[in-house]
Amino acid sequence: MKVFYTFIYLTQAYMKKCRKNVIGAALAAFLVLGFTGSITANAAGPATVDLGSAGNFIILSKTGITNTGSNGSAITGDIGSSPITSAAMDNVFCSEITGTIYGVDAAYTGSGDQTCFAGNPPLANKTLVDNAILDLGTAYTDAEGRALPDSTNLYGGNLGGRTFAPGLHKWTTDVTIPTDVTLLGAADDVWIFQVAGDLNIASGASVPAGIKVLLSGGAVASNVFWQVSGPTGATLGTYSTFNGNILSSTQIIMETGAVLNGRALSQTQVTLDANAVSPSAIADPDAPADPDAPADPDAPVDPDAPVVTPSTSGGARRTGTINVVKTIINDNGGTKTIADFQLFVDGKPVRSGVTNSFHAPVNAYAVTETEDPNYTRTFSGDCDINGFVSLGPSDRLFCIITNDDIGTPVAIPPVPPLIDVVKVPYPLALPDGPGRVRYTYTLRNIGTVPVTNVTMVGDTCSPIIFISGDTNGDDKLDVNETWTHRCSTRLMETHTNTVVTTGWANGLSAIDITSAHVVVGLPIVPPLIHVITVPSPQTLPAGGGMVTYTGKVTNPGTVALSNVHLTDDKCEPMEYVSGDTNNDVKLDVTETWIYTCQSNLNTTTTKTAKASAEANGIRTQDIAIATVVVATAVHGQANSAVGSGTVSDPAPGFPNTGFSPEWKNSSWSIVILAGIFMFALATLSGVLKK
């Protein structure tokens, strides 16, 4: 079967390449049809389980639906319970559901908002949920009674790391999923898993890092059925991602942050805790990608073709992108925000965090801004220290501009915020052509102070919707919180999506940049990489000192990464310490590689770390930004604006973060640079003579 799918993919790719050539198209058709006529692709696996009216519900139970979290679930679809009173669903609030709560009476109160509730009277609502429960029992009996399994007690009930073809798979024991499991098949294929014991999928630290039941090759969650008859039932571990319809004779427990794409149909209770639940078949803005979406016959499939970004002037050109990102440091009494600085690329106005396309190649683009004499300016990321950036076709470059205020010196510097975002698309690839993709953003506070005014700017997907995580409801990203956001869009071609996240604390901004690549039209799974960099300490007294940066590189994707590199614009080299547990020189999905670097800082410094790697012929990257604040002396230091906004520092020496453009304009800089030039010229002359 796997060979057959590969053959079909290759044939489709060949046909698309030959679309403009009649002879080529005829030859492609000949390759598929041969001399014997057309091939009929029948669905693999058993006949589907008919859920009846139970299929109209995303969550259905007999003894209630409880919600142990802070009412942070996101439920897309209808839920219901019978024969127990509707009050057994009071913990599920209308604010958590896009759909209707059906009950057998009028006892549901929720949070005081009953606008999402439909109970008795009228009697029709009770009849609707009663019939759904009857259909659930019928469907459960059907799934449990299927005979002639394709496998029995495979792997002793431990499914971790395994791949399952469509079919009827049976276990007379408990089933555990300690690591990712993959279901490989086409959109019409069916899987039925008969589990006589309990079903448990393990927990993880976040949704991207959590354990997953993965769908591959076009498989859809609505055609996957997990029939569970153990005494505990089915338990979805913390931040796990589960695909399929769960039919349980007892309870279904979804632990904190677990994601279910499918249905939870229980003959006792269902327990929620800040979960995302949605059926794969509903075209909801926050629904998972629909692999059944019709393919666009003109979708590009040539992996060797250059990446082409649509031009606003019409037509497609060989382009690259530049994203200018602003950070602000108000550690000396300043009050400016990002909006107070107008940004430009070669004179064209741009907004912070927004990706813009530019013609490539050119020698260099100049990144500038409106200057403020009360703020210094430094460049980092892909810009050089003067704000110039060279752009090639398909390049995705990020220029970081940091503005530090000039004001009243402080003895105790403010602690800067530090945030981290992991973005994972679902699915990672759309091999059959255009379709919907859902991006999940997991935002963490990896610093030591609460972060406020969090904003996310996506370049090609909006709106980015907050799902859950603000456990105390204070609109602050606390140190112990993890926030989840989502955004869905339809992709017509292979695409890289970028989001820039900004947060504030103590007058300082924190930035994180993350991107994700989705392949459309080819059976290729793209890689993902993620990096964080944490300085210790985050603040230094006047005069500065030594800072140790610790970088952690992880793999939130599904394929191992090769040629892993971590670079930093303010601290080199970032030296590898540990993490390659199996010594295969590949960053596996279960590994965390640790890097460190030390730097002696005497001025406030914002640095940019970039992790890159490749897999399946595709290169991926991630960026982490961190600021260390160095106090300015309260006594014995004259702070004044020089040029367009630097601070004169009577202390000897210069920071090892690069000379500022303003210092280069001083008379001493001319003398020193002239001396360096004469020395280099003399050296070159000697080499040429030899």
C-alpha positions in Angstrom: 0.0 0.0 0.0 2.8 2.4 0.9 4.5 1.8 -2.4 1.2 2.4 -4.2 0.8 5.8 -2.5 4.3 6.7 -3.5 3.6 5.7 -7.1 0.5 7.8 -7.2 2.3 10.9 -5.7 5.1 10.6 -8.2 2.6 10.2 -11.1 0.6 13.2 -9.9 3.8 15.3 -9.8 4.7 14.2 -13.3 1.3 15.1 -14.6 1.3 18.5 -13.0 4.8 19.3 -14.5 3.5 18.2 -17.9 0.1 20.0 -17.7 1.1 22.5 -20.4 2.3 19.8 -22.7 -0.4 17.7 -24.3 2.0 14.9 -25.2 3.4 14.9 -21.7 0.0 14.8 -20.2 -1.0 11.9 -22.4 2.2 10.1 -21.4 1.5 10.6 -17.7 -2.0 9.2 -18.2 -0.5 6.2 -20.0 1.8 5.6 -17.0 -1.2 5.5 -14.7 -3.7 3.6 -16.9 -1.3 1.3 -18.7 -2.9 -1.0 -21.3 -5.6 -2.3 -19.1 -7.7 0.8 -18.4 -8.3 2.9 -15.3 -7.3 1.9 -11.8 -10.0 2.2 -9.1 -8.6 3.3 -5.8 -10.8 1.6 -3.2 -10.7 2.8 0.5 -8.5 0.6 2.7 -9.5 -0.8 6.1 -12.9 -1.9 7.4 -16.2 -0.3 6.8 -16.7 2.9 8.7 -18.6 2.9 12.1 -22.0 4.6 11.6 -22.3 7.0 14.5 -25.9 8.0 13.6 -27.1 11.1 15.4 -24.2 10.8 17.9 -22.0 12.1 15.1 -23.7 15.4 15.4 -22.0 15.9 18.8 -18.4 16.7 19.5 -18.8 15.6 23.2 -21.5 13.3 24.4 -22.0 11.5 27.8 -24.5 9.8 30.0 -23.4 11.1 33.4 -22.2 14.6 32.7 -19.3 16.8 31.4 -17.0 18.2 34.1 -14.5 21.0 33.6 -11.7 21.0 36.2 -9.7 23.9 34.6 -10.2 27.6 34.6 -12.9 27.4 31.9 -10.2 27.9 29.2 -11.4 25.2 26.9 -12.2 25.8 23.2 -14.9 23.5 21.9 -16.1 23.6 18.3 -19.4 21.8 17.9 -22.4 20.6 20.0 -22.2 18.8 23.3 -24.8 17.0 25.4 -25.6 14.6 28.2 -28.5 12.2 28.9 -30.1 10.9 31.0 -28.5 12.9 33.8 -29.7 16.4 34.6 -28.3 19.3 32.6 -26.8 20.7 35.7 -24.1 18.0 35.3 -22.7 20.3 32.5 -22.7 23.5 34.5 -18.9 23.7 34.6 -18.8 24.1 30.8 -19.4 27.8 30.1 -21.0 29.3 26.9 -17.8 31.3 26.5 -15.9 28.0 25.8 -18.1 26.6 23.1 -18.9 27.4 19.5 -22.1 25.4 19.3 -25.0 24.3 21.6 -25.2 22.5 24.9 -28.1 20.0 24.8 -29.7 18.7 27.9 -32.8 16.7 29.2 -34.2 19.5 31.4 -33.8 23.2 32.1 -31.3 22.9 35.0 -28.2 24.2 33.2 -26.9 27.4 34.7 -23.3 27.6 33.6 -21.7 30.9 34.4 -25.1 32.6 34.4 -25.1 32.8 30.7 -27.5 30.2 29.2 -27.5 31.6 25.6 -25.7 28.4 24.3 -28.1 26.0 26.1 -31.0 24.1 24.6 -33.0 21.9 27.1 -36.5 20.7 27.9 -38.8 22.5 27.3 -39.1 22.2 24.4 -39.2 18.4 24.5 -37.5 18.2 21.1 -34.2 19.1 22.7 -34.4 16.2 25.2 -35.5 13.8 22.4 -32.5 14.9 20.3 -29.9 14.1 23.0 -31.7 11.0 24.1 -31.6 9.6 20.6 -27.9 10.5 20.2 -27.1 8.4 23.3 -29.0 5.5 21.9 -27.1 5.8 18.6 -23.8 6.0 20.6 -24.6 2.6 22.2 -25.3 1.2 18.8 -22.1 2.5 17.3 -20.1 1.3 20.3 -21.5 -2.3 20.0 -20.7 -2.2 16.3 -17.1 -1.2 16.8 -16.6 -3.7 19.7 -18.1 -6.5 17.7 -16.0 -6.2 14.5 -14.4 -9.6 13.8 -11.3 -10.8 11.8 -8.8 -8.2 13.0 -5.8 -7.4 10.8 -3.6 -7.5 14.0 -4.0 -8.7 17.6 -2.0 -7.4 20.6 0.7 -5.8 18.4 3.7 -4.5 20.3 2.3 -5.7 23.6 0.0 -2.6 23.6 2.8 -0.1 23.5 2.2 1.9 20.3 5.0 4.5 20.8 6.9 5.2 17.6 4.8 2.9 15.5 3.0 3.5 12.2 -0.4 1.8 11.5 -1.9 1.1 8.1 -5.7 1.3 7.7 -7.4 -1.8 9.3 -9.0 -3.4 12.3 -6.4 -3.6 15.2 -7.3 -5.4 18.4 -5.8 -5.5 21.9 -7.0 -7.6 24.9 -4.8 -5.5 27.2 -4.3 -1.8 28.0 -2.9 0.4 25.2 -0.3 3.1 25.9 1.1 5.7 23.6 4.3 7.0 25.3 5.7 8.6 22.1 4.2 9.7 18.8 2.2 7.2 16.7 1.4 7.6 13.0 -1.7 6.6 11.1 -0.7 6.4 7.4 -3.4 6.2 4.7 -5.6 8.1 2.3 -8.6 10.3 3.0 -11.2 7.5 2.6 -9.3 4.9 4.6 -10.6 3.6 7.9 -9.0 2.6 11.2 -10.8 0.8 14.1 -8.8 0.2 17.3 -10.5 -2.3 19.7 -9.0 -1.8 23.2 -10.3 -4.2 25.9 -8.4 -2.4 28.6 -7.6 1.3 29.2 -6.2 3.7 26.6 -3.6 6.2 27.7 -1.5 8.8 25.8 1.4 10.3 27.7 1.8 13.9 28.8 4.1 16.6 27.6 5.3 20.0 28.6 3.5 21.9 25.8 1.3 21.1 22.8 4.3 21.3 20.4 6.3 19.0 22.6 3.4 16.8 23.6 2.8 13.2 22.5 0.7 13.0 19.4 -1.4 10.6 17.3 -0.4 11.8 13.9 -2.3 11.5 10.6 -0.2 11.1 7.4 -0.9 10.6 3.7 -4.2 12.4 3.8 -5.9 10.4 6.6 -8.7 12.2 8.4 -9.7 12.0 12.1 -13.4 11.3 11.3 -12.4 7.9 9.8 -10.5 6.8 13.0 -12.4 5.0 15.8 -11.0 4.1 19.2 -13.3 1.7 21.0 -12.3 1.5 24.7 -13.8 -0.8 27.3 -11.4 -0.6 30.2 -12.5 0.4 33.8 -10.8 3.8 33.6 -11.5 4.4 29.9 -9.4 6.8 27.8 -7.0 9.4 29.2 -5.4 12.0 27.0 -2.3 13.2 28.8 -1.3 16.8 29.4 -0.8 18.8 26.1 -1.2 15.6 24.0 -2.8 15.7 20.6 -5.2 13.0 19.7 -6.9 12.3 16.4 -10.1 10.2 16.1 -13.4 9.4 17.5 -13.2 7.9 21.0 -16.1 5.5 21.9 -15.7 4.6 25.6 -17.8 2.3 27.8 -16.6 4.4 30.8 -15.1 7.8 31.1 -12.9 10.0 28.8 -10.4 12.2 30.7 -8.7 15.1 28.9 -5.9 16.4 31.1 -4.6 20.0 31.0 -4.2 21.4 27.5 -4.8 18.2 25.6 -6.1 18.6 22.1 -8.7 16.3 20.5 -9.4 16.4 16.8 -12.4 14.1 16.6 -15.2 13.2 19.1 -15.4 12.2 22.8 -18.4 9.9 23.1 -18.6 8.4 26.6 -21.1 6.1 28.2 -20.2 7.7 31.6 -18.6 11.1 32.0 -16.2 13.3 30.1 -13.7 15.5 32.0 -12.2 18.6 30.5 -9.3 20.9 31.6 -8.5 23.8 29.2 -8.7 21.6 26.1 -9.2 22.3 22.4 -11.8 19.9 20.9 -13.0 20.1 17.3 -14.2 17.7 14.7 -12.0 17.5 11.6 -15.0 17.6 9.2 -16.4 21.0 10.3 -15.1 24.0 8.2 -14.6 26.2 11.2 -12.0 29.0 11.2 -10.2 27.3 14.1 -10.7 23.7 12.8 -7.8 21.5 11.8 -6.8 21.3 8.2 -9.3 19.5 6.1 -7.4 17.0 3.9 -10.6 16.4 1.9 -10.5 19.8 0.4 -10.3 19.7 -3.4 -6.9 20.1 -4.8 -6.2 23.0 -7.1 -5.0 21.7 -10.4 -2.7 24.6 -10.8 -0.9 24.1 -7.5 2.9 24.3 -8.0 4.7 21.0 -7.3 8.2 21.5 -8.6 10.5 21.5 -5.6 13.3 23.0 -7.6 11.4 26.1 -8.6 12.4 29.3 -6.8 10.1 30.6 -4.1 8.0 33.3 -5.6 6.3 35.9 -3.5 3.3 37.8 -5.1 4.3 41.4 -5.9 1.9 44.3 -5.2 2.8 45.8 -8.6 1.3 42.8 -10.3 2.8 39.5 -11.5 5.4 37.4 -9.8 9.0 38.3 -9.4 12.1 36.8 -8.0 11.9 38.3 -4.5 12.9 37.9 -0.9 11.4 39.4 2.3 12.6 41.7 5.0 11.0 42.0 8.3 12.1 45.0 10.4 11.5 44.4 14.2 11.7 47.2 16.8 12.6 46.7 20.4 12.5 49.5 23.1 14.5 49.8 26.3 13.2 52.5 28.7 15.6 51.9 31.6 16.4 55.6 32.2 12.9 57.2 32.4 11.9 57.1 28.7 8.3 56.5 27.6 8.5 55.9 23.9 6.7 52.9 22.3 7.2 51.0 19.1 4.6 53.1 17.3 6.7 56.3 18.0 9.4 55.3 15.5 8.6 55.3 11.8 10.5 52.5 10.0 11.8 52.4 6.4 13.4 50.1 4.0 15.1 52.1 1.2 12.7 54.9 2.0 9.6 52.6 1.8 7.5 52.8 5.1 7.2 49.5 6.9 5.6 48.4 10.2 7.5 46.5 12.9 7.0 42.8 12.7 5.3 42.9 9.3 7.0 40.9 6.4 7.6 42.9 3.2 8.7 41.6 -0.2 11.5 43.3 -2.1 13.1 42.6 -5.5 16.3 40.5 -5.3 19.1 40.4 -5.7 20.4 43.9 -5.1 23.7 45.0 -3.4 22.0 46.1 -0.2 18.9 47.6 1.3 19.1 50.4 3.8 16.9 50.1 6.9 16.3 53.4 8.6 14.0 55.1 11.0 12.9 58.5 12.3 15.6 59.4 14.8 15.0 60.5 18.4 17.8 62.4 20.1 16.8 60.9 23.4 17.4 57.3 22.2 20.4 55.5 21.0 20.0 53.0 18.1 21.7 49.7 17.3 21.1 47.1 14.6 21.2 43.4 15.0 19.9 40.3 13.3 20.5 40.2 9.5 21.3 43.9 9.4 24.9 45.0 9.8 25.8 47.7 12.4 24.9 50.5 10.0 21.5 49.0 9.1 22.3 47.5 5.7 21.1 44.1 4.6 21.8 42.2 1.4 18.8 40.3 0.0 18.8 37.3 -2.3 15.9 35.5 -4.0 13.9 33.5 -1.5 15.8 35.0 1.5 13.7 35.7 4.6 15.6 38.3 6.6 15.0 40.0 9.9 16.5 43.3 10.9 16.3 44.1 14.6 16.5 47.8 15.7 17.0 48.4 19.4 16.4 51.9 20.8 17.7 52.6 24.3 16.6 55.8 26.1 19.0 58.5 27.3 17.8 59.9 30.6 18.3 59.9 34.4 20.9 57.4 35.4 19.7 54.6 37.7 21.7 52.5 40.2 19.4 49.5 40.0 18.5 48.6 36.4 15.0 47.3 35.6 14.7 43.5 34.9 13.9 42.9 31.2 11.1 40.5 30.1 11.9 37.3 28.2 9.3 35.4 26.1 9.3 32.4 23.9 6.9 31.2 21.2 6.7 27.8 19.5 4.6 27.6 16.4 3.5 24.4 14.8 1.2 24.0 11.7 -1.3 21.2 11.4 -0.7 19.5 9.1 2.9 20.1 8.2 2.3 19.1 4.6 -0.6 19.0 2.2 0.6 16.4 -0.3 -2.7 16.3 -2.2 -2.8 20.1 -3.0 -4.3 23.2 -1.4 -6.1 23.0 1.9 -6.6 24.4 5.3 -3.8 24.7 7.9 -4.1 25.5 11.5 -1.2 27.2 13.3 -0.9 26.7 17.1 1.2 29.2 19.0 2.5 28.2 22.4 3.7 31.3 24.3 5.7 31.1 27.5 7.3 33.5 29.9 10.9 32.2 30.3 12.1 35.3 32.3 11.5 36.4 35.9 8.9 39.2 35.6 5.2 39.2 34.4 4.7 40.3 30.8 1.9 42.7 29.8 0.5 44.0 26.5 1.2 40.9 24.5 0.6 41.2 20.8 1.2 38.8 17.9 1.7 40.0 14.3 1.4 37.3 11.7 2.4 38.0 8.1 -0.1 35.7 6.3 -2.6 34.4 8.9 -5.1 36.4 10.9 -6.8 36.7 13.2 -4.6 35.0 15.8 -7.0 34.0 18.5 -6.2 33.6 22.2 -7.4 30.1 23.3 -6.3 29.6 26.9 -3.6 30.0 29.5 -4.3 33.2 31.5 -5.2 31.1 34.6 -5.7 34.0 36.9 -7.4 36.3 34.4 -5.1 39.2 35.0 -4.1 39.7 31.3 -0.5 39.2 32.3 1.7 36.4 31.0 3.0 35.2 34.4 6.2 33.3 34.8 4.3 30.0 35.5 1.8 30.4 32.6 1.6 29.0 29.1 -0.7 30.7 26.6 -2.1 29.1 23.6 -3.2 31.0 20.4 -4.4 29.7 17.1 -4.9 30.9 13.5 -6.3 29.1 10.5 -5.8 29.8 6.8 -6.0 28.1 3.4 -2.7 27.6 1.6 -2.6 27.4 -2.2 1.1 26.8 -2.4 4.2 25.9 -0.4 4.5 28.7 2.1 6.5 30.0 5.2 4.5 31.8 7.8 6.1 34.1 10.3 4.7 35.6 13.6 6.4 38.3 15.7 5.4 38.4 19.3 5.9 41.4 21.6 5.5 41.8 25.3 6.4 44.5 27.9 7.7 44.7 31.4 9.3 47.5 33.4 9.3 49.7 30.3 11.2 47.3 28.2 9.9 45.2 25.3 10.6 41.5 24.6 10.5 40.1 21.1 10.3 36.5 19.8 10.2 35.6 16.1 9.1 32.2 14.9 8.4 30.7 11.4 6.8 27.5 10.1 7.1 26.0 6.6 4.2 24.0 5.0 4.7 22.0 1.8 1.8 21.9 -0.6 1.5 19.5 -3.5 4.3 17.1 -2.6 4.6 14.2 -0.1 7.4 15.9 1.7 7.4 16.6 5.5 9.2 19.9 6.2 11.4 20.4 9.3 10.8 22.7 12.3 13.4 24.0 14.7 13.1 26.1 17.9 15.7 28.0 20.0 15.6 29.9 23.2 18.5 31.9 24.7 18.6 32.9 28.3 21.2 35.3 29.7 22.5 35.1 33.3 22.4 37.6 34.8 19.8 39.7 33.0 20.9 42.9 34.7 24.4 44.3 35.6 25.5 47.2 37.7 27.2 50.2 36.3 30.5 49.2 34.6 29.0 45.9 33.4 30.4 42.4 33.8 30.4 38.9 32.5 27.2 37.4 31.1 26.6 33.7 30.3 24.1 33.0 27.5 22.6 29.5 27.5 20.9 28.4 24.2 18.5 25.5 24.0 17.7 24.1 20.5 14.8 21.7 20.1 12.9 20.0 17.3 9.1 20.5 17.5 8.5 18.8 14.2 8.4 15.1 13.1 11.6 14.6 11.2 15.2 14.5 12.6 17.3 17.6 11.7 20.8 17.6 10.1 23.5 20.3 9.9 22.3 22.1 13.0 23.9 25.5 13.5 23.5 28.1 16.2 24.9 31.6 15.6 24.7 34.8 17.6 25.4 38.4 16.5 26.8 39.5 19.9 28.4 36.4 21.4 30.5 33.9 19.5 31.1 31.1 19.4 28.0 29.5 20.8 29.7 26.3 22.0 27.8 22.9 22.0 27.7 21.4 25.4 25.3 18.4 25.3 22.1 16.9 24.0 22.8 14.5 21.2 21.9 11.5 23.3 22.4 8.9 20.6 25.4 10.5 19.1 24.0 10.5 15.5 24.7 14.2 14.9 21.0 14.7 14.3 18.6 16.8 16.4 15.9 14.2 17.1 12.4 15.2 18.1 13.1 14.0 21.7 16.4 15.9 22.1 17.4 19.3 23.5 20.8 20.5 22.5 22.5 22.9 24.9 24.9 25.7 23.9 26.7 28.3 26.0 28.7 31.5 25.4 30.2 34.2 27.6 30.4 37.9 26.9 31.8 40.8 28.9 29.2 43.6 28.6 29.5 47.2 29.7 26.4 48.7 28.0 22.8 47.5 27.7 22.8 44.9 24.9 20.1 43.2 22.8 21.4 40.1 21.0 19.9 37.8 18.3 20.5 34.1 18.2 19.6 32.1 15.0 19.3 28.3 14.9 19.1 26.6 11.5 19.0 23.0 10.3 17.7 21.0 7.4 15.7 17.8 6.6 14.2 16.4 3.4 16.0 19.0 1.4 14.4 22.0 3.2 16.2 24.4 5.5 14.5 25.8 8.5 15.4 28.5 11.1 14.3 30.1 14.3 15.3 33.3 16.0 15.6 34.2 19.7 16.2 37.7 21.1 17.4 38.6 24.6 18.3 41.8 26.3 20.7 42.4 29.2 20.4 45.8 31.0 23.5 47.5 32.3 22.9 50.3 34.8 24.3 53.8 34.1 26.3 55.3 37.0 24.4 57.7 39.3 27.5 59.7 40.1 30.6 60.6 38.1 29.0 60.1 34.7 27.9 62.7 32.3 25.0 61.6 30.1 24.4 63.7 27.0 23.2 63.2 23.5 25.9 62.9 20.9 25.0 63.0 17.2 21.7 61.3 16.7 21.5 59.9 20.2 24.5 58.1 21.8 25.6 58.4 25.4 29.1 59.7 26.1 30.8 57.4 28.6 34.0 58.6 30.4 34.9 55.0 31.2 37.8 53.7 29.1 37.1 51.1 26.4 34.2 50.3 24.2 31.5 47.6 24.4 32.3 44.4 22.5 28.9 44.6 20.8 30.2 46.7 17.8 31.0 50.4 17.3 27.9 52.6 17.0 27.4 54.6 13.8 27.7 57.8 15.7 31.1 56.9 17.2 32.4 56.2 13.7 31.8 59.9 12.9 34.1 61.2 15.7 37.6 62.5 14.9 39.3 59.7 16.9 37.4 57.1 14.9 38.9 58.6 11.7 42.4 58.4 13.0 42.0 54.8 14.3 40.3 53.6 11.1 43.0 55.3 9.0 45.7 53.5 11.0 44.0 50.2 10.5 43.7 50.8 6.8 47.4 51.7 6.4 48.4 48.6 8.3 46.2 46.4 6.1 47.5 48.1 3.0 51.1 47.5 4.0 50.4 43.9 4.8 48.7 43.3 1.5 51.6 45.0 -0.3 54.1 42.6 1.3 51.9 39.6 0.4 51.8 40.7 -3.3 55.6 41.1 -3.4 56.0 37.6 -2.2 
